[in-house]
Amino acid sequence: MLTFYRPLDCPTCTALEETLKELVIAHRLVVVTPERPVEGLGVGIMPPALQDSGQTVTGHEAIAAHLQELETFVAAWRKFEGDTCYIDDKGEVC
């Protein structure tokens, strides 16, 4: 499961959070405030940060790029998980 660590007052983080919701995949959101220190991240890692399968991605651009890759993977996964048959651009049945 993904875990997204974000500061409370971060407009770019809100956009990243919306992208996670649109992907409709399991994730956990941890809002970090001065009263609630960062737990679960490595030493010196500050939010925004995304943990995915043991990998930690930090920074807005890197997280956005990771989510884009994940979106491509999820779309392909969902395409072939059902009982539907698809024909690709070359007319080949997938």
VMD Tcl script that builds the backbone (N, CA, C; Angstrom):
set m [mol new atoms 282]
animate dup $m
set s [atomselect $m all]
$s set {name element resname resid chain x y z} {
  {N N MET 1 A 0.838 -1.174 0.000}
  {CA C MET 1 A 0.000 0.000 0.000}
  {C C MET 1 A 0.881 1.234 0.000}
  {N N LEU 2 A 0.434 2.251 -0.684}
  {CA C LEU 2 A 1.137 3.527 -0.729}
  {C C LEU 2 A 0.851 4.320 0.539}
  {N N THR 3 A 1.835 5.073 0.981}
  {CA C THR 3 A 1.632 6.018 2.075}
  {C C THR 3 A 2.147 7.365 1.603}
  {N N PHE 4 A 1.281 8.369 1.663}
  {CA C PHE 4 A 1.627 9.718 1.232}
  {C C PHE 4 A 1.703 10.608 2.465}
  {N N TYR 5 A 2.891 11.154 2.706}
  {CA C TYR 5 A 3.123 12.076 3.815}
  {C C TYR 5 A 3.113 13.487 3.245}
  {N N ARG 6 A 2.268 14.347 3.817}
  {CA C ARG 6 A 2.188 15.715 3.315}
  {C C ARG 6 A 1.995 16.708 4.447}
  {N N PRO 7 A 2.544 17.914 4.264}
  {CA C PRO 7 A 2.268 18.974 5.227}
  {C C PRO 7 A 0.822 19.435 5.064}
  {N N LEU 8 A 0.263 20.002 6.098}
  {CA C LEU 8 A -1.126 20.445 6.070}
  {C C LEU 8 A -1.342 21.563 5.058}
  {N N ASP 9 A -0.490 22.562 5.074}
  {CA C ASP 9 A -0.660 23.732 4.210}
  {C C ASP 9 A 0.261 23.612 2.997}
  {N N CYS 10 A -0.186 22.850 1.984}
  {CA C CYS 10 A 0.640 22.605 0.806}
  {C C CYS 10 A -0.282 22.404 -0.409}
  {N N PRO 11 A -0.532 23.461 -1.200}
  {CA C PRO 11 A -1.439 23.345 -2.346}
  {C C PRO 11 A -0.991 22.296 -3.368}
  {N N THR 12 A 0.288 22.179 -3.616}
  {CA C THR 12 A 0.781 21.179 -4.567}
  {C C THR 12 A 0.527 19.769 -4.033}
  {N N CYS 13 A 0.633 19.615 -2.725}
  {CA C CYS 13 A 0.362 18.314 -2.110}
  {C C CYS 13 A -1.109 17.950 -2.265}
  {N N THR 14 A -1.986 18.936 -2.239}
  {CA C THR 14 A -3.408 18.681 -2.435}
  {C C THR 14 A -3.644 18.120 -3.829}
  {N N ALA 15 A -2.959 18.645 -4.827}
  {CA C ALA 15 A -3.079 18.133 -6.195}
  {C C ALA 15 A -2.555 16.701 -6.281}
  {N N LEU 16 A -1.449 16.400 -5.610}
  {CA C LEU 16 A -0.912 15.037 -5.597}
  {C C LEU 16 A -1.885 14.088 -4.900}
  {N N GLU 17 A -2.495 14.556 -3.828}
  {CA C GLU 17 A -3.475 13.745 -3.105}
  {C C GLU 17 A -4.678 13.437 -3.999}
  {N N GLU 18 A -5.123 14.420 -4.769}
  {CA C GLU 18 A -6.239 14.209 -5.699}
  {C C GLU 18 A -5.881 13.176 -6.764}
  {N N THR 19 A -4.655 13.220 -7.248}
  {CA C THR 19 A -4.206 12.231 -8.225}
  {C C THR 19 A -4.264 10.832 -7.632}
  {N N LEU 20 A -3.846 10.693 -6.390}
  {CA C LEU 20 A -3.925 9.391 -5.715}
  {C C LEU 20 A -5.371 8.910 -5.628}
  {N N LYS 21 A -6.280 9.806 -5.294}
  {CA C LYS 21 A -7.693 9.433 -5.197}
  {C C LYS 21 A -8.238 9.005 -6.549}
  {N N GLU 22 A -7.841 9.710 -7.609}
  {CA C GLU 22 A -8.312 9.390 -8.957}
  {C C GLU 22 A -7.800 8.040 -9.445}
  {N N LEU 23 A -6.643 7.614 -8.960}
  {CA C LEU 23 A -6.104 6.314 -9.347}
  {C C LEU 23 A -6.916 5.159 -8.755}
  {N N VAL 24 A -7.645 5.447 -7.701}
  {CA C VAL 24 A -8.486 4.456 -7.018}
  {C C VAL 24 A -7.661 3.220 -6.635}
  {N N ILE 25 A -6.576 3.483 -5.947}
  {CA C ILE 25 A -5.758 2.403 -5.412}
  {C C ILE 25 A -5.609 2.630 -3.905}
  {N N ALA 26 A -5.350 1.566 -3.192}
  {CA C ALA 26 A -5.228 1.660 -1.737}
  {C C ALA 26 A -4.049 2.552 -1.378}
  {N N HIS 27 A -4.319 3.506 -0.519}
  {CA C HIS 27 A -3.254 4.357 -0.018}
  {C C HIS 27 A -3.651 4.905 1.350}
  {N N ARG 28 A -2.644 5.359 2.041}
  {CA C ARG 28 A -2.853 5.954 3.356}
  {C C ARG 28 A -2.290 7.359 3.311}
  {N N LEU 29 A -3.010 8.291 3.879}
  {CA C LEU 29 A -2.584 9.682 3.925}
  {C C LEU 29 A -2.165 10.024 5.346}
  {N N VAL 30 A -0.977 10.610 5.475}
  {CA C VAL 30 A -0.496 11.062 6.775}
  {C C VAL 30 A -0.224 12.552 6.653}
  {N N VAL 31 A -1.028 13.350 7.364}
  {CA C VAL 31 A -0.842 14.797 7.363}
  {C C VAL 31 A 0.103 15.143 8.504}
  {N N VAL 32 A 1.171 15.818 8.145}
  {CA C VAL 32 A 2.210 16.160 9.112}
  {C C VAL 32 A 2.039 17.618 9.514}
  {N N THR 33 A 1.974 17.847 10.819}
  {CA C THR 33 A 1.878 19.201 11.369}
  {C C THR 33 A 2.989 19.351 12.406}
  {N N PRO 34 A 3.245 20.585 12.841}
  {CA C PRO 34 A 4.257 20.748 13.896}
  {C C PRO 34 A 3.916 19.949 15.158}
  {N N GLU 35 A 2.613 19.764 15.414}
  {CA C GLU 35 A 2.196 19.012 16.586}
  {C C GLU 35 A 2.294 17.498 16.362}
  {N N ARG 36 A 2.310 17.092 15.107}
  {CA C ARG 36 A 2.383 15.664 14.768}
  {C C ARG 36 A 3.645 15.426 13.950}
  {N N PRO 37 A 4.704 14.981 14.579}
  {CA C PRO 37 A 5.965 14.783 13.860}
  {C C PRO 37 A 5.870 13.643 12.840}
  {N N VAL 38 A 6.833 13.601 11.966}
  {CA C VAL 38 A 6.887 12.580 10.921}
  {C C VAL 38 A 7.261 11.249 11.551}
  {N N GLU 39 A 6.367 10.274 11.390}
  {CA C GLU 39 A 6.657 8.926 11.859}
  {C C GLU 39 A 6.590 8.000 10.657}
  {N N GLY 40 A 7.547 7.123 10.535}
  {CA C GLY 40 A 7.533 6.170 9.442}
  {C C GLY 40 A 8.481 6.518 8.309}
  {N N LEU 41 A 8.966 7.733 8.287}
  {CA C LEU 41 A 9.937 8.128 7.269}
  {C C LEU 41 A 11.347 7.987 7.834}
  {N N GLY 42 A 12.294 7.809 6.950}
  {CA C GLY 42 A 13.683 7.700 7.375}
  {C C GLY 42 A 14.196 9.006 7.959}
  {N N VAL 43 A 15.305 8.921 8.621}
  {CA C VAL 43 A 15.922 10.092 9.230}
  {C C VAL 43 A 16.260 11.119 8.152}
  {N N GLY 44 A 15.862 12.350 8.376}
  {CA C GLY 44 A 16.185 13.439 7.462}
  {C C GLY 44 A 15.253 13.560 6.268}
  {N N ILE 45 A 14.301 12.667 6.108}
  {CA C ILE 45 A 13.357 12.763 4.992}
  {C C ILE 45 A 12.172 13.610 5.438}
  {N N MET 46 A 11.921 14.661 4.668}
  {CA C MET 46 A 10.831 15.568 5.000}
  {C C MET 46 A 9.725 15.463 3.954}
  {N N PRO 47 A 8.487 15.646 4.370}
  {CA C PRO 47 A 7.378 15.613 3.422}
  {C C PRO 47 A 7.413 16.829 2.491}
  {N N PRO 48 A 6.842 16.713 1.320}
  {CA C PRO 48 A 6.035 15.599 0.857}
  {C C PRO 48 A 6.907 14.403 0.497}
  {N N ALA 49 A 6.382 13.227 0.826}
  {CA C ALA 49 A 7.073 11.983 0.517}
  {C C ALA 49 A 6.032 10.898 0.257}
  {N N LEU 50 A 6.383 9.993 -0.628}
  {CA C LEU 50 A 5.503 8.887 -0.970}
  {C C LEU 50 A 6.280 7.593 -0.789}
  {N N GLN 51 A 5.743 6.696 0.015}
  {CA C GLN 51 A 6.348 5.378 0.177}
  {C C GLN 51 A 5.551 4.384 -0.654}
  {N N ASP 52 A 6.269 3.612 -1.467}
  {CA C ASP 52 A 5.645 2.628 -2.345}
  {C C ASP 52 A 6.540 1.403 -2.390}
  {N N SER 53 A 6.077 0.334 -1.791}
  {CA C SER 53 A 6.801 -0.952 -1.797}
  {C C SER 53 A 8.249 -0.808 -1.336}
  {N N GLY 54 A 8.440 -0.127 -0.236}
  {CA C GLY 54 A 9.780 0.014 0.320}
  {C C GLY 54 A 10.611 1.134 -0.280}
  {N N GLN 55 A 10.123 1.751 -1.330}
  {CA C GLN 55 A 10.814 2.867 -1.979}
  {C C GLN 55 A 10.200 4.169 -1.472}
  {N N THR 56 A 11.029 5.156 -1.171}
  {CA C THR 56 A 10.536 6.463 -0.751}
  {C C THR 56 A 10.890 7.483 -1.811}
  {N N VAL 57 A 9.862 8.173 -2.292}
  {CA C VAL 57 A 10.022 9.213 -3.313}
  {C C VAL 57 A 9.732 10.540 -2.635}
  {N N THR 58 A 10.607 11.531 -2.823}
  {CA C THR 58 A 10.411 12.828 -2.181}
  {C C THR 58 A 10.390 13.942 -3.218}
  {N N GLY 59 A 9.739 15.023 -2.868}
  {CA C GLY 59 A 9.664 16.183 -3.749}
  {C C GLY 59 A 8.469 16.097 -4.679}
  {N N HIS 60 A 7.874 17.243 -4.930}
  {CA C HIS 60 A 6.654 17.307 -5.740}
  {C C HIS 60 A 6.822 16.707 -7.131}
  {N N GLU 61 A 7.881 17.103 -7.834}
  {CA C GLU 61 A 8.075 16.633 -9.210}
  {C C GLU 61 A 8.312 15.130 -9.263}
  {N N ALA 62 A 9.130 14.626 -8.366}
  {CA C ALA 62 A 9.434 13.196 -8.354}
  {C C ALA 62 A 8.200 12.372 -7.997}
  {N N ILE 63 A 7.403 12.857 -7.060}
  {CA C ILE 63 A 6.174 12.153 -6.690}
  {C C ILE 63 A 5.196 12.167 -7.863}
  {N N ALA 64 A 5.047 13.313 -8.531}
  {CA C ALA 64 A 4.149 13.402 -9.694}
  {C C ALA 64 A 4.589 12.434 -10.792}
  {N N ALA 65 A 5.890 12.338 -11.035}
  {CA C ALA 65 A 6.406 11.426 -12.053}
  {C C ALA 65 A 6.147 9.972 -11.648}
  {N N HIS 66 A 6.332 9.661 -10.383}
  {CA C HIS 66 A 6.082 8.303 -9.893}
  {C C HIS 66 A 4.600 7.949 -10.042}
  {N N LEU 67 A 3.730 8.885 -9.726}
  {CA C LEU 67 A 2.294 8.630 -9.863}
  {C C LEU 67 A 1.901 8.455 -11.327}
  {N N GLN 68 A 2.575 9.162 -12.222}
  {CA C GLN 68 A 2.303 8.997 -13.659}
  {C C GLN 68 A 2.681 7.588 -14.103}
  {N N GLU 69 A 3.831 7.110 -13.670}
  {CA C GLU 69 A 4.247 5.737 -13.983}
  {C C GLU 69 A 3.263 4.730 -13.390}
  {N N LEU 70 A 2.832 4.993 -12.187}
  {CA C LEU 70 A 1.880 4.111 -11.524}
  {C C LEU 70 A 0.538 4.105 -12.255}
  {N N GLU 71 A 0.127 5.260 -12.743}
  {CA C GLU 71 A -1.129 5.355 -13.495}
  {C C GLU 71 A -1.067 4.497 -14.759}
  {N N THR 72 A 0.053 4.531 -15.458}
  {CA C THR 72 A 0.240 3.714 -16.654}
  {C C THR 72 A 0.175 2.232 -16.303}
  {N N PHE 73 A 0.847 1.840 -15.228}
  {CA C PHE 73 A 0.843 0.451 -14.788}
  {C C PHE 73 A -0.565 -0.002 -14.399}
  {N N VAL 74 A -1.264 0.817 -13.633}
  {CA C VAL 74 A -2.609 0.470 -13.163}
  {C C VAL 74 A -3.571 0.349 -14.344}
  {N N ALA 75 A -3.457 1.248 -15.315}
  {CA C ALA 75 A -4.334 1.185 -16.493}
  {C C ALA 75 A -4.122 -0.122 -17.251}
  {N N ALA 76 A -2.876 -0.530 -17.428}
  {CA C ALA 76 A -2.589 -1.784 -18.122}
  {C C ALA 76 A -3.087 -2.974 -17.300}
  {N N TRP 77 A -2.888 -2.924 -16.016}
  {CA C TRP 77 A -3.331 -4.004 -15.136}
  {C C TRP 77 A -4.845 -4.170 -15.225}
  {N N ARG 78 A -5.563 -3.063 -15.128}
  {CA C ARG 78 A -7.025 -3.128 -15.164}
  {C C ARG 78 A -7.546 -3.545 -16.537}
  {N N LYS 79 A -6.815 -3.211 -17.564}
  {CA C LYS 79 A -7.226 -3.566 -18.918}
  {C C LYS 79 A -7.287 -5.072 -19.096}
  {N N PHE 80 A -6.351 -5.791 -18.500}
  {CA C PHE 80 A -6.248 -7.220 -18.729}
  {C C PHE 80 A -6.766 -8.078 -17.583}
  {N N GLU 81 A -7.270 -7.461 -16.514}
  {CA C GLU 81 A -7.732 -8.257 -15.393}
  {C C GLU 81 A -9.159 -8.761 -15.563}
  {N N GLY 82 A -9.928 -8.161 -16.456}
  {CA C GLY 82 A -11.322 -8.554 -16.631}
  {C C GLY 82 A -11.489 -9.610 -17.703}
  {N N ASP 83 A -12.731 -9.883 -18.035}
  {CA C ASP 83 A -13.064 -10.868 -19.057}
  {C C ASP 83 A -13.238 -10.227 -20.426}
  {N N THR 84 A -12.800 -9.012 -20.579}
  {CA C THR 84 A -12.977 -8.285 -21.821}
  {C C THR 84 A -11.787 -8.518 -22.740}
  {N N CYS 85 A -12.047 -8.615 -24.021}
  {CA C CYS 85 A -10.991 -8.771 -25.010}
  {C C CYS 85 A -10.778 -7.425 -25.698}
  {N N TYR 86 A -9.549 -7.061 -25.925}
  {CA C TYR 86 A -9.212 -5.803 -26.562}
  {C C TYR 86 A -8.477 -6.057 -27.868}
  {N N ILE 87 A -8.640 -5.147 -28.804}
  {CA C ILE 87 A -7.891 -5.194 -30.049}
  {C C ILE 87 A -7.001 -3.958 -30.056}
  {N N ASP 88 A -5.695 -4.184 -30.221}
  {CA C ASP 88 A -4.776 -3.059 -30.182}
  {C C ASP 88 A -4.764 -2.315 -31.515}
  {N N ASP 89 A -3.899 -1.310 -31.631}
  {CA C ASP 89 A -3.833 -0.468 -32.839}
  {C C ASP 89 A -3.485 -1.243 -34.105}
  {N N LYS 90 A -2.846 -2.388 -33.957}
  {CA C LYS 90 A -2.442 -3.201 -35.109}
  {C C LYS 90 A -3.507 -4.223 -35.475}
  {N N GLY 91 A -4.624 -4.220 -34.747}
  {CA C GLY 91 A -5.689 -5.161 -35.022}
  {C C GLY 91 A -5.471 -6.528 -34.404}
  {N N GLU 92 A -4.511 -6.598 -33.468}
  {CA C GLU 92 A -4.220 -7.879 -32.834}
  {C C GLU 92 A -5.016 -7.997 -31.539}
  {N N VAL 93 A -5.536 -9.183 -31.307}
  {CA C VAL 93 A -6.283 -9.424 -30.086}
  {C C VAL 93 A -5.306 -9.586 -28.938}
  {N N CYS 94 A -5.567 -8.892 -27.880}
  {CA C CYS 94 A -4.687 -8.938 -26.704}
  {C C CYS 94 A -5.211 -9.923 -25.684}
}
mol reanalyze $m
mol bondsrecalc $m
mol representation Tube
mol addrep $m
